[in-house]
Amino acid sequence: MLQTKDLNYLVAKDDIKVVISNYFLGLDRSDPNLVRNCFTKDVVSQYDGRSAIRPGTQEDKVGIDQLMNSLVTFDRHKSGEWKITTHFMGNFNLISLDTNLSEAETETNAIAFIVINENGADKVLMRSLRYLDRLRKTKDGWKIYLRNHTLDWSTESPTNFYIEMTQRKMKI
């Protein structure tokens, strides 16, 4: 039988996993408010800059506004440059959870698929991503306050079918 401590651990782990999942959902729905809600206002984030999609430096982004402004997904969805994206959350590891159940460290692997049209040819970019996050429990629930995003590998392939964001069915 589960002890109260064990049940609290499982609830915290699930709540943390929902935050990470909402981040991916927000990207794929092109919903900046859903993504913004996953982070603290003072978040520090680092994206490794190895991607042709997101070239840049490894400088820390400090604060939620810098992080949100650095995410290219929303503008590229809006412009139609990116036809549709899909992020699959894979391995999720709760590395640590403090005894007060107020701070946690996670590692999450994900695969991102991004459909683009380049020079008249549709193709899908596939990327293996890893997110190293630290989260804290706030009055509004768990939030990411430190993020390190890495690109582990990337490839591309022609597509033979896709729907655009505007065609995506959002409700049953």
Contacts in CASP RR format, 6 or more apart in sequence:
PFRMAT RR
TARGET T0000
AUTHOR 0000-0000-0000
METHOD contacts of the structure
MODEL  1
MLQTKDLNYLVAKDDIKVVISNYFLGLDRSDPNLVRNCFTKDVVSQYDGR
SAIRPGTQEDKVGIDQLMNSLVTFDRHKSGEWKITTHFMGNFNLISLDTN
LSEAETETNAIAFIVINENGADKVLMRSLRYLDRLRKTKDGWKIYLRNHT
LDWSTESPTNFYIEMTQRKMKI
2 10 0 8 1.000
8 101 0 8 1.000
9 97 0 8 1.000
9 101 0 8 1.000
12 97 0 8 1.000
12 101 0 8 1.000
12 104 0 8 1.000
12 137 0 8 1.000
12 142 0 8 1.000
13 94 0 8 1.000
13 97 0 8 1.000
15 141 0 8 1.000
15 142 0 8 1.000
16 94 0 8 1.000
16 104 0 8 1.000
16 106 0 8 1.000
16 135 0 8 1.000
16 142 0 8 1.000
17 92 0 8 1.000
18 142 0 8 1.000
19 38 0 8 1.000
19 135 0 8 1.000
19 142 0 8 1.000
19 143 0 8 1.000
19 144 0 8 1.000
20 38 0 8 1.000
20 89 0 8 1.000
20 92 0 8 1.000
20 106 0 8 1.000
20 108 0 8 1.000
20 131 0 8 1.000
20 133 0 8 1.000
21 89 0 8 1.000
22 34 0 8 1.000
22 35 0 8 1.000
22 37 0 8 1.000
22 38 0 8 1.000
23 35 0 8 1.000
23 38 0 8 1.000
23 144 0 8 1.000
24 87 0 8 1.000
24 88 0 8 1.000
24 89 0 8 1.000
24 110 0 8 1.000
25 31 0 8 1.000
25 34 0 8 1.000
26 32 0 8 1.000
26 34 0 8 1.000
26 35 0 8 1.000
27 35 0 8 1.000
27 71 0 8 1.000
27 73 0 8 1.000
27 85 0 8 1.000
27 87 0 8 1.000
28 84 0 8 1.000
28 85 0 8 1.000
28 86 0 8 1.000
28 87 0 8 1.000
29 170 0 8 1.000
30 73 0 8 1.000
30 74 0 8 1.000
30 77 0 8 1.000
30 78 0 8 1.000
30 165 0 8 1.000
32 68 0 8 1.000
32 71 0 8 1.000
32 74 0 8 1.000
35 68 0 8 1.000
35 71 0 8 1.000
36 64 0 8 1.000
36 68 0 8 1.000
37 140 0 8 1.000
38 143 0 8 1.000
38 144 0 8 1.000
39 45 0 8 1.000
39 64 0 8 1.000
39 67 0 8 1.000
39 143 0 8 1.000
39 144 0 8 1.000
39 145 0 8 1.000
39 147 0 8 1.000
40 64 0 8 1.000
40 136 0 8 1.000
40 138 0 8 1.000
40 143 0 8 1.000
40 144 0 8 1.000
40 145 0 8 1.000
41 63 0 8 1.000
41 64 0 8 1.000
42 62 0 8 1.000
42 63 0 8 1.000
42 64 0 8 1.000
42 145 0 8 1.000
43 61 0 8 1.000
43 62 0 8 1.000
43 63 0 8 1.000
43 64 0 8 1.000
43 67 0 8 1.000
43 143 0 8 1.000
43 144 0 8 1.000
43 145 0 8 1.000
43 146 0 8 1.000
43 147 0 8 1.000
44 60 0 8 1.000
44 61 0 8 1.000
44 62 0 8 1.000
44 63 0 8 1.000
44 145 0 8 1.000
44 146 0 8 1.000
44 147 0 8 1.000
45 60 0 8 1.000
45 61 0 8 1.000
45 66 0 8 1.000
45 67 0 8 1.000
45 70 0 8 1.000
45 146 0 8 1.000
45 147 0 8 1.000
45 148 0 8 1.000
45 149 0 8 1.000
46 58 0 8 1.000
46 59 0 8 1.000
46 60 0 8 1.000
46 61 0 8 1.000
46 147 0 8 1.000
46 148 0 8 1.000
46 149 0 8 1.000
47 54 0 8 1.000
47 58 0 8 1.000
47 61 0 8 1.000
47 70 0 8 1.000
47 149 0 8 1.000
48 58 0 8 1.000
48 148 0 8 1.000
48 149 0 8 1.000
48 150 0 8 1.000
48 151 0 8 1.000
49 55 0 8 1.000
49 56 0 8 1.000
49 57 0 8 1.000
49 58 0 8 1.000
49 151 0 8 1.000
50 150 0 8 1.000
50 151 0 8 1.000
51 127 0 8 1.000
51 151 0 8 1.000
51 154 0 8 1.000
52 154 0 8 1.000
53 72 0 8 1.000
53 114 0 8 1.000
53 125 0 8 1.000
53 127 0 8 1.000
54 72 0 8 1.000
61 67 0 8 1.000
61 70 0 8 1.000
67 147 0 8 1.000
73 82 0 8 1.000
73 85 0 8 1.000
76 82 0 8 1.000
77 85 0 8 1.000
77 165 0 8 1.000
80 164 0 8 1.000
80 165 0 8 1.000
81 116 0 8 1.000
82 114 0 8 1.000
82 115 0 8 1.000
82 116 0 8 1.000
83 115 0 8 1.000
83 116 0 8 1.000
83 117 0 8 1.000
83 122 0 8 1.000
83 162 0 8 1.000
83 164 0 8 1.000
83 165 0 8 1.000
84 115 0 8 1.000
84 162 0 8 1.000
84 163 0 8 1.000
84 164 0 8 1.000
84 165 0 8 1.000
84 168 0 8 1.000
85 112 0 8 1.000
85 113 0 8 1.000
85 114 0 8 1.000
85 115 0 8 1.000
86 112 0 8 1.000
86 113 0 8 1.000
87 110 0 8 1.000
87 111 0 8 1.000
87 112 0 8 1.000
87 113 0 8 1.000
87 129 0 8 1.000
88 110 0 8 1.000
88 111 0 8 1.000
88 112 0 8 1.000
88 113 0 8 1.000
89 108 0 8 1.000
89 109 0 8 1.000
89 110 0 8 1.000
90 108 0 8 1.000
90 109 0 8 1.000
90 110 0 8 1.000
90 111 0 8 1.000
91 107 0 8 1.000
91 108 0 8 1.000
91 109 0 8 1.000
92 106 0 8 1.000
92 107 0 8 1.000
92 108 0 8 1.000
92 109 0 8 1.000
93 106 0 8 1.000
93 107 0 8 1.000
93 108 0 8 1.000
94 104 0 8 1.000
94 105 0 8 1.000
94 106 0 8 1.000
95 104 0 8 1.000
95 105 0 8 1.000
95 106 0 8 1.000
95 107 0 8 1.000
96 104 0 8 1.000
96 105 0 8 1.000
97 103 0 8 1.000
97 104 0 8 1.000
98 104 0 8 1.000
101 137 0 8 1.000
102 136 0 8 1.000
102 137 0 8 1.000
103 134 0 8 1.000
103 135 0 8 1.000
103 136 0 8 1.000
103 137 0 8 1.000
104 134 0 8 1.000
104 135 0 8 1.000
104 136 0 8 1.000
104 142 0 8 1.000
105 132 0 8 1.000
105 133 0 8 1.000
105 134 0 8 1.000
105 135 0 8 1.000
106 131 0 8 1.000
106 132 0 8 1.000
106 133 0 8 1.000
106 134 0 8 1.000
106 135 0 8 1.000
107 130 0 8 1.000
107 131 0 8 1.000
107 132 0 8 1.000
107 133 0 8 1.000
108 130 0 8 1.000
108 131 0 8 1.000
108 133 0 8 1.000
109 128 0 8 1.000
109 129 0 8 1.000
109 130 0 8 1.000
109 131 0 8 1.000
110 128 0 8 1.000
110 129 0 8 1.000
110 130 0 8 1.000
110 131 0 8 1.000
111 126 0 8 1.000
111 127 0 8 1.000
111 128 0 8 1.000
111 129 0 8 1.000
112 125 0 8 1.000
112 126 0 8 1.000
112 127 0 8 1.000
112 129 0 8 1.000
113 124 0 8 1.000
113 125 0 8 1.000
113 126 0 8 1.000
114 124 0 8 1.000
114 125 0 8 1.000
114 127 0 8 1.000
115 122 0 8 1.000
115 123 0 8 1.000
115 124 0 8 1.000
115 125 0 8 1.000
115 159 0 8 1.000
115 162 0 8 1.000
116 122 0 8 1.000
116 123 0 8 1.000
116 124 0 8 1.000
116 125 0 8 1.000
117 123 0 8 1.000
121 158 0 8 1.000
122 158 0 8 1.000
122 159 0 8 1.000
122 162 0 8 1.000
123 156 0 8 1.000
123 157 0 8 1.000
123 158 0 8 1.000
123 159 0 8 1.000
124 156 0 8 1.000
124 157 0 8 1.000
124 158 0 8 1.000
124 159 0 8 1.000
124 162 0 8 1.000
125 154 0 8 1.000
125 155 0 8 1.000
125 156 0 8 1.000
126 154 0 8 1.000
126 155 0 8 1.000
126 156 0 8 1.000
126 157 0 8 1.000
127 151 0 8 1.000
127 153 0 8 1.000
127 154 0 8 1.000
128 151 0 8 1.000
128 152 0 8 1.000
128 153 0 8 1.000
128 154 0 8 1.000
129 149 0 8 1.000
129 150 0 8 1.000
129 151 0 8 1.000
129 152 0 8 1.000
130 149 0 8 1.000
130 150 0 8 1.000
130 152 0 8 1.000
131 147 0 8 1.000
131 148 0 8 1.000
131 149 0 8 1.000
131 150 0 8 1.000
132 147 0 8 1.000
132 148 0 8 1.000
132 149 0 8 1.000
132 150 0 8 1.000
133 144 0 8 1.000
133 146 0 8 1.000
133 147 0 8 1.000
133 148 0 8 1.000
134 144 0 8 1.000
134 145 0 8 1.000
134 146 0 8 1.000
134 147 0 8 1.000
135 142 0 8 1.000
135 143 0 8 1.000
135 144 0 8 1.000
135 145 0 8 1.000
136 142 0 8 1.000
136 143 0 8 1.000
136 145 0 8 1.000
137 143 0 8 1.000
END
